[in-house]
């Protein structure tokens, strides 16, 4: 793209959809701690006043582009080490932080581990998933390597989510047992994890 054509595009009037996307980026920045409430208010004011695409870019300066994620291996406080769904269920979703080893049990119940926005504290994370007359769904992002080594006995331990990733990507190793139950692994794009799994259960 030439400098002239770029300037012409930046001078183009902003659409409502572009303004909505800019607003979402600012709100996401608040949710992840990049900006505070005062900065969010200032940026939202800039967005509402913006007439052109260039002015929208100013309002979203220094914020991640849509669809990108920060470093996946982080030095943060752990969210959870253990999940239990017994005669009930559990769910872990959103931007939560996993330890190097995480355990999930489903006993006459169900659970959801959604790793699509998760962060890790180790380059390799081991997940032990045990389902006894229950079910666990594990949703995996597309920017990590996944190895599935579980066993199903009168049950299913699905390996759909297994994949290789590029050099330096975090690795998730999923092991465990499905006895008269199921542990299902799937890619983020193959389902809608927000509407799967039961809530409740225990954690520590």
N, CA, C and O of each residue as an XYZ file, in Angstrom:
816
protein
N       0.848     -1.187      0.000
C       0.000      0.000      0.000
C       0.888      1.242      0.000
O       1.801      1.346      0.819
N       0.635      2.172     -0.896
C       1.421      3.396     -0.966
C       1.042      4.335      0.171
O      -0.012      4.197      0.792
N       1.938      5.303      0.430
C       1.682      6.259      1.500
C       0.419      7.064      1.219
O      -0.345      7.396      2.125
N       0.224      7.365     -0.047
C      -0.955      8.156     -0.397
C      -2.242      7.385     -0.153
O      -3.212      7.927      0.378
N      -2.243      6.095     -0.551
C      -3.453      5.292     -0.363
C      -3.708      5.034      1.120
O      -4.858      4.974      1.555
N      -2.631      4.880      1.895
C      -2.806      4.687      3.330
C      -3.412      5.930      3.972
O      -4.323      5.829      4.794
N      -2.913      7.087      3.600
C      -3.465      8.322      4.146
C      -4.927      8.471      3.790
O      -5.734      8.938      4.594
N      -5.259      8.067      2.569
C      -6.652      8.151      2.132
C      -7.542      7.235      2.962
O      -8.664      7.599      3.315
N      -7.028      6.030      3.274
C      -7.810      5.086      4.075
C      -7.985      5.595      5.502
O      -9.056      5.445      6.090
N      -6.926      6.200      6.062
C      -7.007      6.718      7.418
C      -7.965      7.895      7.525
O      -8.560      8.122      8.578
N      -8.114      8.640      6.442
C      -9.024      9.780      6.430
C     -10.478      9.372      6.233
O     -11.382     10.197      6.366
N     -10.705      8.086      5.914
C     -12.068      7.606      5.664
C     -12.894      7.685      6.944
O     -12.381      7.432      8.034
N     -14.148      8.030      6.813
C     -15.029      8.118      7.975
C     -15.189      6.749      8.628
O     -15.309      5.733      7.944
N     -15.189      6.735      9.948
C     -15.326      5.487     10.696
C     -16.775      5.015     10.673
O     -17.706      5.818     10.744
N     -16.949      3.702     10.572
C     -18.298      3.128     10.584
C     -18.698      2.773     12.004
O     -17.866      2.771     12.912
N     -19.979      2.473     12.193
C     -20.456      2.061     13.516
C     -19.800      0.754     13.959
O     -19.465      0.592     15.133
N     -19.613     -0.193     13.008
C     -18.970     -1.458     13.349
C     -17.531     -1.237     13.804
O     -17.087     -1.865     14.765
N     -16.802     -0.361     13.133
C     -15.420     -0.071     13.521
C     -15.366      0.587     14.901
O     -14.464      0.324     15.696
N     -16.332      1.430     15.163
C     -16.388      2.078     16.475
C     -16.704      1.046     17.567
O     -16.154      1.111     18.667
N     -17.596      0.095     17.255
C     -17.923     -0.961     18.221
C     -16.709     -1.839     18.501
O     -16.471     -2.217     19.649
N     -15.933     -2.168     17.460
C     -14.745     -2.994     17.663
C     -13.700     -2.259     18.503
O     -13.033     -2.863     19.342
N     -13.567     -0.964     18.272
C     -12.629     -0.169     19.064
C     -13.059     -0.144     20.527
O     -12.223     -0.249     21.424
N     -14.350     -0.006     20.767
C     -14.873     -0.017     22.137
C     -14.576     -1.343     22.822
O     -14.211     -1.371     23.997
N     -14.732     -2.435     22.093
C     -14.481     -3.757     22.658
C     -13.003     -3.922     23.027
O     -12.685     -4.530     24.049
N     -12.112     -3.389     22.212
C     -10.675     -3.474     22.523
C     -10.350     -2.728     23.818
O      -9.543     -3.190     24.625
N     -10.978     -1.587     24.005
C     -10.731     -0.806     25.221
C     -11.280     -1.540     26.444
O     -10.625     -1.580     27.485
N     -12.445     -2.107     26.329
C     -13.025     -2.838     27.459
C     -12.207     -4.082     27.781
O     -12.038     -4.418     28.954
N     -11.699     -4.771     26.767
C     -10.834     -5.920     27.003
C      -9.556     -5.496     27.719
O      -9.050     -6.212     28.583
N      -9.036     -4.317     27.348
C      -7.814     -3.818     27.992
C      -8.051     -3.557     29.473
O      -7.165     -3.800     30.292
N      -9.229     -3.068     29.824
C      -9.568     -2.868     31.233
C      -9.649     -4.208     31.948
O      -9.135     -4.354     33.058
N     -10.296     -5.191     31.316
C     -10.489     -6.498     31.946
C      -9.170     -7.214     32.198
O      -9.064     -7.986     33.151
N      -8.166     -6.977     31.368
C      -6.872     -7.641     31.525
C      -5.860     -6.796     32.280
O      -4.699     -7.187     32.397
N      -6.280     -5.635     32.798
C      -5.414     -4.830     33.643
C      -4.436     -3.925     32.922
O      -3.526     -3.378     33.546
N      -4.603     -3.758     31.624
C      -3.684     -2.886     30.885
C      -3.965     -1.409     31.140
O      -3.050     -0.586     31.127
N      -5.217     -1.081     31.369
C      -5.596      0.299     31.648
C      -6.532      0.309     32.844
O      -7.125     -0.714     33.187
N      -6.664      1.479     33.485
C      -7.582      1.589     34.613
C      -8.887      2.249     34.164
O      -9.061      2.567     32.987
N      -9.786      2.448     35.105
C     -11.101      2.992     34.769
C     -11.002      4.395     34.175
O     -11.729      4.726     33.238
N     -10.110      5.214     34.716
C      -9.962      6.580     34.209
C      -9.492      6.566     32.757
O     -10.012      7.304     31.920
N      -8.506      5.722     32.465
C      -8.000      5.620     31.098
C      -9.063      5.067     30.163
O      -9.163      5.490     29.011
N      -9.854      4.126     30.656
C     -10.922      3.585     29.823
C     -11.928      4.679     29.467
O     -12.332      4.802     28.311
N     -12.326      5.465     30.451
C     -13.277      6.546     30.200
C     -12.728      7.539     29.183
O     -13.456      8.009     28.309
N     -11.441      7.856     29.301
C     -10.827      8.797     28.362
C     -10.838      8.234     26.947
O     -11.167      8.939     25.993
N     -10.478      6.969     26.817
C     -10.427      6.358     25.490
C     -11.821      6.195     24.888
O     -12.008      6.405     23.690
N     -12.795      5.824     25.713
C     -14.154      5.701     25.196
C     -14.686      7.045     24.716
O     -15.397      7.117     23.714
N     -14.340      8.103     25.432
C     -14.734      9.448     24.990
C     -14.118      9.758     23.634
O     -14.783     10.319     22.763
N     -12.854      9.398     23.448
C     -12.191      9.610     22.163
C     -12.876      8.811     21.053
O     -13.027      9.291     19.930
N     -13.282      7.595     21.382
C     -13.958      6.757     20.386
C     -15.285      7.379     19.973
O     -15.595      7.451     18.784
N     -16.070      7.827     20.950
C     -17.384      8.388     20.640
C     -17.274      9.690     19.836
O     -18.172     10.035     19.067
N     -16.165     10.401     20.024
C     -15.962     11.653     19.301
C     -15.275     11.445     17.947
O     -15.267     12.346     17.109
N     -14.702     10.264     17.738
C     -13.917     10.016     16.524
C     -14.784     10.088     15.278
O     -15.893      9.555     15.242
N     -14.265     10.745     14.275
C     -14.950     10.832     12.989
C     -14.299      9.936     11.939
O     -14.980      9.424     11.051
N     -12.986      9.744     12.036
C     -12.248      8.995     11.018
C     -11.583      7.760     11.629
O     -11.517      7.604     12.848
N     -11.087      6.877     10.731
C     -10.365      5.695     11.179
C      -9.081      6.079     11.921
O      -8.695      5.424     12.889
N      -8.437      7.128     11.465
C      -7.211      7.580     12.121
C      -7.477      7.971     13.571
O      -6.669      7.678     14.451
N      -8.595      8.624     13.820
C      -8.930      9.021     15.184
C      -9.257      7.803     16.045
O      -8.984      7.809     17.245
N      -9.835      6.764     15.455
C     -10.081      5.524     16.190
C      -8.765      4.847     16.558
O      -8.641      4.283     17.645
N      -7.789      4.899     15.666
C      -6.484      4.308     15.953
C      -5.819      5.007     17.128
O      -5.161      4.367     17.948
N      -5.992      6.308     17.205
C      -5.431      7.059     18.327
C      -6.086      6.598     19.635
O      -5.410      6.451     20.653
N      -7.382      6.374     19.601
C      -8.108      5.972     20.808
C      -7.714      4.578     21.280
O      -7.832      4.277     22.468
N      -7.249      3.721     20.375
C      -6.865      2.351     20.742
C      -5.351      2.163     20.706
O      -4.873      1.034     20.592
N      -4.600      3.242     20.800
C      -3.140      3.172     20.738
C      -2.589      2.256     21.837
O      -3.084      2.237     22.963
N      -1.549      1.499     21.471
C      -0.818      0.632     22.401
C      -1.650     -0.519     22.969
O      -1.255     -1.130     23.962
N      -2.790     -0.820     22.354
C      -3.601     -1.953     22.793
C      -3.429     -3.103     21.806
O      -3.184     -2.864     20.624
N      -3.555     -4.363     22.276
C      -3.393     -5.510     21.376
C      -4.410     -5.482     20.241
O      -5.543     -5.034     20.418
N      -3.996     -5.960     19.090
C      -4.920     -6.062     17.958
C      -5.927     -7.169     18.236
O      -5.629     -8.090     18.997
N      -7.111     -7.099     17.637
C      -8.107     -8.147     17.845
C      -7.570     -9.503     17.433
O      -6.903     -9.629     16.406
N      -7.861    -10.517     18.235
C      -7.461    -11.869     17.894
C      -6.073    -12.255     18.359
O      -5.686    -13.411     18.188
N      -5.300    -11.343     18.940
C      -3.968    -11.673     19.413
C      -3.980    -11.919     20.915
O      -4.849    -11.426     21.635
N      -2.991    -12.697     21.377
C      -2.869    -12.977     22.807
C      -1.471    -12.601     23.261
O      -0.515    -12.669     22.489
N      -1.361    -12.205     24.513
C      -0.061    -11.925     25.089
C       0.704    -13.224     25.300
O       0.254    -14.291     24.883
N       1.864    -13.129     25.948
C       2.659    -14.312     26.260
C       1.799    -15.329     27.005
O       1.080    -14.981     27.942
N       1.882    -16.594     26.578
C       1.038    -17.626     27.170
C       1.619    -18.180     28.462
O       0.871    -18.594     29.347
N       2.955    -18.195     28.583
C       3.598    -18.663     29.799
C       3.920    -17.438     30.651
O       4.715    -16.588     30.251
N       3.300    -17.353     31.824
C       3.376    -16.140     32.630
C       3.804    -16.459     34.061
O       3.744    -17.604     34.509
N       4.227    -15.434     34.748
C       4.550    -15.534     36.173
C       3.446    -14.824     36.948
O       3.579    -13.659     37.323
N       2.352    -15.552     37.180
C       1.200    -14.989     37.874
C       0.710    -15.957     38.939
O       1.090    -17.128     38.964
N      -0.132    -15.450     39.805
C      -0.749    -16.286     40.828
C      -1.700    -17.283     40.174
O      -2.469    -16.935     39.278
N      -1.633    -18.528     40.638
C      -2.475    -19.583     40.074
C      -3.947    -19.320     40.375
O      -4.297    -18.806     41.437
N      -4.789    -19.679     39.432
C      -6.233    -19.571     39.640
C      -6.776    -20.797     40.352
O      -7.611    -20.686     41.249
N      -6.291    -21.984     39.942
C      -6.868    -23.223     40.454
C      -5.918    -24.376     40.163
O      -5.229    -24.379     39.143
N      -5.883    -25.362     41.071
C      -5.061    -26.557     40.877
C      -5.902    -27.805     40.642
O      -5.405    -28.811     40.137
N      -7.188    -27.734     41.012
C      -8.000    -28.941     41.080
C      -9.453    -28.598     40.803
O      -9.938    -27.540     41.205
N     -10.141    -29.490     40.119
C     -11.573    -29.307     39.878
C     -12.292    -30.630     40.112
O     -11.794    -31.689     39.732
N     -13.451    -30.565     40.732
C     -14.218    -31.769     41.043
C     -15.683    -31.556     40.729
O     -16.299    -30.594     41.187
N     -16.233    -32.465     39.941
C     -17.666    -32.502     39.707
C     -18.203    -33.837     40.203
O     -18.074    -34.849     39.514
N     -18.800    -33.853     41.381
C     -19.341    -35.083     41.973
C     -20.838    -34.897     42.208
O     -21.255    -34.092     43.041
N     -21.627    -35.646     41.467
C     -23.072    -35.464     41.495
C     -23.417    -33.996     41.198
O     -24.410    -33.462     41.694
N     -22.584    -33.372     40.390
C     -22.768    -31.974     40.018
C     -21.825    -31.641     38.876
O     -21.633    -32.442     37.961
N     -21.244    -30.467     38.936
C     -20.366    -30.112     37.837
C     -19.391    -29.015     38.213
O     -19.457    -28.453     39.306
N     -18.478    -28.715     37.287
C     -17.528    -27.629     37.465
C     -17.269    -26.988     36.119
O     -17.553    -27.575     35.074
N     -16.727    -25.776     36.149
C     -16.350    -25.081     34.914
C     -15.173    -24.164     35.204
O     -15.188    -23.422     36.186
N     -14.164    -24.211     34.362
C     -13.046    -23.274     34.379
C     -12.995    -22.654     32.989
O     -12.833    -23.363     31.996
N     -13.131    -21.341     32.917
C     -13.140    -20.678     31.616
C     -12.631    -19.254     31.784
O     -12.461    -18.772     32.905
N     -12.392    -18.593     30.673
C     -11.887    -17.236     30.710
C     -10.372    -17.222     30.795
O      -9.712    -18.205     30.460
N      -9.822    -16.090     31.250
C      -8.371    -15.931     31.328
C      -7.880    -16.387     32.705
O      -7.538    -15.569     33.559
N      -7.851    -17.718     32.903
C      -7.402    -18.260     34.174
C      -5.983    -18.800     34.029
O      -5.506    -19.007     32.913
N      -5.308    -19.029     35.159
C      -3.897    -19.398     35.156
C      -3.738    -20.808     35.715
O      -4.157    -21.087     36.839
N      -3.123    -21.704     34.919
C      -2.946    -23.093     35.311
C      -1.575    -23.325     35.934
O      -0.606    -22.663     35.564
N      -1.485    -24.265     36.881
C      -0.195    -24.695     37.403
C       0.445    -25.686     36.433
O      -0.188    -26.058     35.445
N       1.675    -26.123     36.682
C       2.301    -27.134     35.819
C       1.532    -28.452     35.795
O       1.615    -29.202     34.822
N       0.779    -28.737     36.868
C      -0.038    -29.954     36.917
C      -1.430    -29.603     37.424
O      -1.576    -28.968     38.469
N      -2.446    -30.017     36.683
C      -3.836    -29.733     37.052
C      -4.618    -31.047     37.008
O      -4.408    -31.876     36.122
N      -5.523    -31.226     37.977
C      -6.306    -32.458     38.074
C      -7.787    -32.147     38.008
O      -8.263    -31.222     38.667
N      -8.524    -32.922     37.210
C      -9.977    -32.742     37.084
C     -10.659    -34.102     37.222
O     -10.340    -35.047     36.500
N     -11.602    -34.184     38.163
C     -12.377    -35.400     38.391
C     -13.849    -35.121     38.109
O     -14.404    -34.111     38.543
N     -14.464    -36.038     37.372
C     -15.912    -36.018     37.158
C     -16.460    -37.360     37.624
O     -16.189    -38.391     37.008
N     -17.227    -37.351     38.703
C     -17.772    -38.579     39.281
C     -19.286    -38.434     39.358
O     -19.800    -37.676     40.181
N     -19.990    -39.149     38.513
C     -21.436    -38.993     38.408
C     -21.783    -37.513     38.205
O     -22.772    -37.016     38.743
N     -20.969    -36.837     37.437
C     -21.178    -35.415     37.180
C     -20.468    -35.014     35.898
O     -20.051    -35.867     35.115
N     -20.335    -33.729     35.691
C     -19.709    -33.248     34.460
C     -18.869    -32.023     34.714
O     -18.996    -31.366     35.747
N     -18.007    -31.720     33.759
C     -17.158    -30.548     33.924
C     -16.668    -30.005     32.608
O     -16.671    -30.695     31.589
N     -16.244    -28.744     32.644
C     -15.701    -28.058     31.476
C     -14.377    -27.403     31.837
O     -14.311    -26.612     32.778
N     -13.328    -27.727     31.099
C     -12.052    -27.029     31.167
C     -11.870    -26.306     29.836
O     -11.565    -26.928     28.818
N     -12.055    -25.024     29.853
C     -11.896    -24.224     28.645
C     -10.546    -23.507     28.730
O     -10.391    -22.554     29.492
N      -9.581    -23.966     27.950
C      -8.232    -23.399     27.962
C      -8.027    -22.377     26.860
O      -6.902    -21.924     26.649
N      -9.078    -22.005     26.156
C      -8.917    -21.153     24.980
C      -8.387    -19.768     25.310
O      -7.806    -19.118     24.441
N      -8.572    -19.286     26.566
C      -8.022    -17.996     26.971
C      -7.102    -18.135     28.182
O      -6.748    -17.143     28.818
N      -6.722    -19.365     28.493
C      -5.925    -19.625     29.690
C      -4.471    -19.209     29.497
O      -3.986    -19.078     28.373
N      -3.788    -19.006     30.626
C      -2.348    -18.781     30.645
C      -1.708    -19.893     31.475
O      -2.357    -20.506     32.323
N      -0.423    -20.140     31.216
C       0.268    -21.261     31.831
C       1.472    -20.757     32.619
O       2.052    -19.721     32.293
N       1.844    -21.506     33.667
C       3.006    -21.131     34.470
C       4.219    -21.977     34.134
O       5.275    -21.813     34.744
N       4.082    -22.877     33.175
C       5.187    -23.724     32.755
C       5.084    -23.953     31.253
O       3.996    -23.904     30.680
N       6.224    -24.203     30.625
C       6.212    -24.481     29.192
C       5.460    -25.769     28.885
O       4.900    -25.922     27.800
N       5.447    -26.705     29.851
C       4.662    -27.932     29.695
C       3.689    -28.054     30.854
O       4.086    -27.982     32.018
N       2.421    -28.237     30.536
C       1.362    -28.380     31.535
C       0.757    -29.768     31.409
O       0.391    -30.197     30.314
N       0.653    -30.465     32.524
C       0.072    -31.813     32.530
C      -1.307    -31.771     33.185
O      -1.462    -31.320     34.320
N      -2.281    -32.242     32.456
C      -3.660    -32.279     32.948
C      -4.053    -33.732     33.149
O      -4.028    -34.521     32.205
N      -4.418    -34.090     34.376
C      -4.940    -35.415     34.678
C      -6.460    -35.316     34.722
O      -7.019    -34.644     35.589
N      -7.124    -35.983     33.790
C      -8.588    -35.941     33.703
C      -9.139    -37.344     33.951
O      -8.839    -38.279     33.209
N      -9.945    -37.478     35.000
C     -10.542    -38.765     35.350
C     -12.058    -38.608     35.353
O     -12.611    -37.736     36.024
N     -12.705    -39.460     34.598
C     -14.167    -39.415     34.510
C     -14.731    -40.781     34.860
O     -14.511    -41.750     34.134
N     -15.458    -40.866     35.971
C     -16.067    -42.109     36.425
C     -17.575    -41.945     36.388
O     -18.152    -41.266     37.237
N     -18.201    -42.552     35.428
C     -19.639    -42.416     35.228
C     -20.008    -40.924     35.109
O     -21.035    -40.479     35.624
N     -19.168    -40.191     34.439
C     -19.394    -38.761     34.246
C     -18.773    -38.307     32.946
O     -18.481    -39.123     32.072
N     -18.570    -37.017     32.815
C     -18.005    -36.501     31.571
C     -17.258    -35.200     31.782
O     -17.676    -34.355     32.574
N     -16.152    -35.042     31.072
C     -15.365    -33.808     31.109
C     -15.067    -33.376     29.685
O     -14.638    -34.183     28.861
N     -15.293    -32.114     29.401
C     -14.929    -31.555     28.106
C     -13.756    -30.613     28.288
O     -13.776    -29.757     29.172
N     -12.719    -30.765     27.445
C     -11.544    -29.906     27.489
C     -11.447    -29.179     26.152
O     -11.256    -29.801     25.107
N     -11.579    -27.859     26.197
C     -11.525    -27.035     24.984
C     -10.134    -26.416     24.890
O      -9.653    -25.806     25.844
N      -9.492    -26.577     23.734
C      -8.084    -26.223     23.583
C      -7.892    -25.106     22.573
O      -8.558    -25.085     21.537
N      -6.983    -24.168     22.864
C      -6.693    -23.080     21.911
C      -5.850    -23.596     20.755
O      -5.318    -24.705     20.809
N      -5.733    -22.786     19.712
C      -4.997    -23.226     18.528
C      -3.532    -22.816     18.558
O      -2.809    -23.050     17.589
N      -3.072    -22.199     19.668
C      -1.685    -21.739     19.718
C      -0.851    -22.512     20.729
O       0.184    -22.016     21.174
N      -1.281    -23.728     21.106
C      -0.489    -24.598     21.970
C      -0.405    -25.981     21.329
O      -1.252    -26.366     20.523
N       0.636    -26.713     21.710
C       0.753    -28.113     21.281
C       0.021    -28.986     22.279
O       0.102    -28.760     23.487
N      -0.697    -29.988     21.778
C      -1.525    -30.827     22.650
C      -1.210    -32.295     22.397
O      -1.185    -32.753     21.254
N      -0.969    -33.023     23.485
C      -0.762    -34.469     23.425
C      -1.793    -35.126     24.325
O      -1.954    -34.732     25.480
N      -2.499    -36.136     23.796
C      -3.558    -36.804     24.554
C      -3.170    -38.269     24.726
O      -2.935    -38.975     23.745
N      -3.104    -38.723     25.990
C      -2.642    -40.076     26.278
C      -3.617    -40.839     27.168
O      -3.238    -41.855     27.751
N      -4.846    -40.384     27.286
C      -5.802    -41.030     28.175
C      -6.335    -42.342     27.638
O      -6.163    -42.676     26.466
N      -6.992    -43.082     28.531
C      -7.537    -44.398     28.201
C      -9.024    -44.426     28.531
O      -9.450    -43.910     29.564
N      -9.804    -45.031     27.649
C     -11.222    -45.227     27.891
C     -11.537    -46.691     28.125
O     -11.189    -47.532     27.296
N     -12.190    -47.019     29.240
C     -12.608    -48.385     29.552
C     -14.125    -48.367     29.689
O     -14.666    -47.786     30.630
N     -14.794    -48.996     28.757
C     -16.249    -48.871     28.660
C     -16.631    -47.392     28.644
O     -17.659    -46.990     29.188
N     -15.792    -46.614     28.020
C     -16.010    -45.177     27.922
C     -15.178    -44.601     26.793
O     -14.618    -45.350     25.992
N     -15.091    -43.287     26.717
C     -14.395    -42.619     25.619
C     -13.400    -41.600     26.166
O     -13.743    -40.759     26.996
N     -12.166    -41.694     25.685
C     -11.176    -40.656     25.955
C     -10.772    -40.100     24.589
O      -9.900    -40.648     23.915
N     -11.424    -38.996     24.193
C     -11.279    -38.476     22.840
C      -9.950    -37.778     22.609
O      -9.421    -37.118     23.503
N      -9.415    -37.926     21.403
C      -8.122    -37.340     21.051
C      -8.241    -36.311     19.926
O      -7.253    -35.986     19.267
N      -9.447    -35.807     19.712
C      -9.663    -34.860     18.626
C      -8.832    -33.590     18.797
O      -8.424    -32.982     17.808
N      -8.581    -33.190     20.028
C      -7.871    -31.941     20.266
C      -6.369    -32.024     20.120
O      -5.699    -30.994     20.184
N      -5.803    -33.229     19.922
C      -4.349    -33.370     19.814
C      -3.840    -32.644     18.571
O      -4.457    -32.707     17.507
N      -2.719    -31.960     18.715
C      -2.147    -31.239     17.563
C      -0.719    -30.842     17.858
O      -0.293    -30.788     19.012
N       0.011    -30.568     16.797
C       1.350    -30.003     16.916
C       1.254    -28.495     16.745
O       0.300    -27.986     16.157
N       2.237    -27.796     17.256
C       2.263    -26.338     17.139
C       3.666    -25.904     16.758
O       4.586    -26.720     16.700
N       3.822    -24.623     16.500
C       5.094    -24.085     16.076
C       6.134    -24.105     17.187
O       5.804    -24.332     18.351
N       7.394    -23.865     16.825
C       8.476    -23.862     17.812
C       8.219    -22.851     18.927
O       7.802    -21.720     18.678
N       8.478    -23.284     20.159
C       8.320    -22.389     21.302
C       6.934    -22.339     21.885
O       6.730    -21.687     22.909
N       5.961    -23.008     21.271
C       4.593    -22.986     21.790
C       4.501    -23.811     23.069
O       5.180    -24.831     23.184
N       3.680    -23.400     24.031
C       3.471    -24.219     25.234
C       2.891    -25.579     24.856
O       2.247    -25.728     23.818
N       3.130    -26.559     25.711
C       2.678    -27.927     25.458
C       1.735    -28.351     26.577
O       2.027    -28.151     27.756
N       0.612    -28.933     26.202
C      -0.357    -29.459     27.162
C      -0.448    -30.964     26.957
O      -0.778    -31.428     25.866
N      -0.154    -31.728     28.008
C      -0.243    -33.186     27.957
C      -1.449    -33.612     28.788
O      -1.504    -33.347     29.989
N      -2.407    -34.267     28.153
C      -3.637    -34.680     28.822
C      -3.607    -36.187     29.011
O      -3.525    -36.945     28.045
N      -3.675    -36.611     30.264
C      -3.687    -38.020     30.608
C      -4.871    -38.303     31.513
O      -5.485    -37.389     32.064
N      -5.187    -39.604     31.659
C      -6.257    -39.931     32.573
C      -7.029    -41.157     32.166
O      -6.549    -42.000     31.408
N      -8.251    -41.241     32.691
C      -9.079    -42.419     32.521
C     -10.536    -42.022     32.394
O     -11.023    -41.148     33.111
N     -11.224    -42.675     31.473
C     -12.681    -42.536     31.356
C     -13.284    -43.924     31.550
O     -13.181    -44.777     30.669
N     -13.915    -44.152     32.703
C     -14.529    -45.435     33.026
C     -16.039    -45.258     33.070
O     -16.571    -44.569     33.940
N     -16.713    -45.882     32.132
C     -18.141    -45.695     31.992
C     -18.473    -44.192     31.927
O     -19.472    -43.727     32.474
N     -17.617    -43.483     31.254
C     -17.801    -42.040     31.117
C     -17.052    -41.531     29.897
O     -16.726    -42.308     28.999
N     -16.778    -40.239     29.857
C     -16.125    -39.669     28.682
C     -15.274    -38.464     29.060
O     -15.656    -37.651     29.902
N     -14.123    -38.368     28.426
C     -13.308    -37.163     28.438
C     -13.148    -36.760     26.983
O     -12.561    -37.492     26.186
N     -13.666    -35.606     26.647
C     -13.676    -35.145     25.257
C     -12.732    -33.960     25.115
O     -12.793    -33.012     25.898
N     -11.869    -34.015     24.123
C     -10.990    -32.886     23.823
C     -11.365    -32.343     22.450
O     -11.571    -33.107     21.507
N     -11.454    -31.024     22.346
C     -11.820    -30.433     21.060
C     -11.152    -29.078     20.898
O     -10.797    -28.419     21.876
N     -10.989    -28.678     19.649
C     -10.415    -27.372     19.338
C     -11.430    -26.282     19.614
O     -12.637    -26.521     19.579
N     -10.946    -25.105     19.882
C     -11.815    -23.963     20.176
C     -12.796    -23.701     19.049
O     -13.940    -23.330     19.310
N     -12.372    -23.886     17.786
C     -13.225    -23.554     16.646
C     -14.262    -24.622     16.338
O     -15.148    -24.391     15.515
N     -14.174    -25.804     16.987
C     -15.099    -26.882     16.631
C     -16.361    -26.890     17.472
O     -17.260    -27.694     17.224
N     -16.447    -26.007     18.466
C     -17.639    -25.957     19.302
C     -17.739    -24.624     19.988
O     -16.866    -23.768     19.841
N     -18.800    -24.449     20.735
C     -18.997    -23.220     21.493
C     -18.927    -23.546     22.967
O     -19.939    -23.920     23.559
N     -17.741    -23.412     23.589
C     -17.596    -23.853     24.969
C     -18.432    -23.083     25.964
O     -18.647    -23.568     27.075
N     -18.906    -21.918     25.619
C     -19.670    -21.119     26.573
C     -20.990    -21.772     26.956
O     -21.593    -21.418     27.969
N     -21.437    -22.725     26.146
C     -22.739    -23.312     26.421
C     -22.623    -24.798     26.718
O     -23.586    -25.544     26.536
N     -21.440    -25.241     27.180
C     -21.233    -26.638     27.495
C     -20.744    -26.769     28.925
O     -20.134    -25.848     29.468
N     -21.016    -27.933     29.543
C     -20.529    -28.200     30.879
C     -21.486    -27.732     31.950
O     -22.356    -26.890     31.728
N     -21.291    -28.314     33.127
C     -22.137    -27.957     34.250
C     -21.377    -27.059     35.201
O     -20.152    -27.147     35.291
N     -22.070    -26.210     35.900
C     -21.460    -25.331     36.872
C     -21.575    -25.946     38.260
O     -22.467    -26.746     38.545
N     -20.623    -25.535     39.122
C     -20.664    -26.008     40.487
C     -19.421    -26.799     40.798
O     -18.362    -26.541     40.224
N     -19.531    -27.790     41.728
C     -18.406    -28.621     42.067
C     -17.431    -27.898     42.967
O     -17.748    -26.855     43.539
N     -16.221    -28.469     43.090
C     -15.254    -27.914     44.026
C     -13.941    -27.615     43.358
O     -13.658    -28.109     42.267
N     -13.121    -26.785     44.029
C     -11.799    -26.461     43.544
C     -10.920    -26.111     44.724
O     -11.406    -25.795     45.810
N      -9.614    -26.170     44.497
C      -8.680    -25.765     45.521
C      -7.408    -25.250     44.871
O      -6.475    -24.852     45.569
